[in-house]
């Protein structure tokens, strides 16, 4: 199975800050990496697919990069509504074993 | 959209089947994944089903613990337990796999399952 390691597990930041979250795969996954945002009481929301493609309707302050084993999610200027937990997920495994990272909780400083 | 059935409170040993109904898209053309979120924990991949033929793939952690099924005539996928445990207490999400995006683009609202004696 492909293991996904996210860091940091939590992060404190202020409105307007630029933040970066990283995700590392235990083996190469090409660009088959997606990022989701989760808030309590809500369903996860797709932000970035194929490592760097912005999902329709997602603000442009969100961006993704990477290929192979190392990936990043960047929020260029934090807004109040961005405080949430972020998860990476690989969609590379041929048997549809699409594992998630453990999540990064983004909190207000 | 995907609309899931309501919350459930069950006792250990009970059986349970929760549902996930798809609206406004061609249900049979998109695989449906299931994701668990235990209290205070992260998202866990359970597995996936192809509604067109019910071909299912289970994460090793869930193989033999749950069963996926689907009825494309009523555009509904199901997640089923034959004997619940307290450790099955969680929120369960269904989600649609977009083959174009190779990502899960639509999610159900989640079903809260509580197992307690």
Interface residues (C-beta under 8 A of the other chain):
Chain A: X1 X32 X34 X36 X38 X43 X44 X45 X46 X49 X50 X53 X55 X85 X87 X89 X91 X95 X96 X97 X98 X99 X100 X101 X102 X103
Chain B: X31 X33 X35 X42 X43 X44 X45 X47 X48 X57 X59 X60 X93 X95 X97 X98 X101 X102 X103 X104 X105 X107 X108 X109 X110
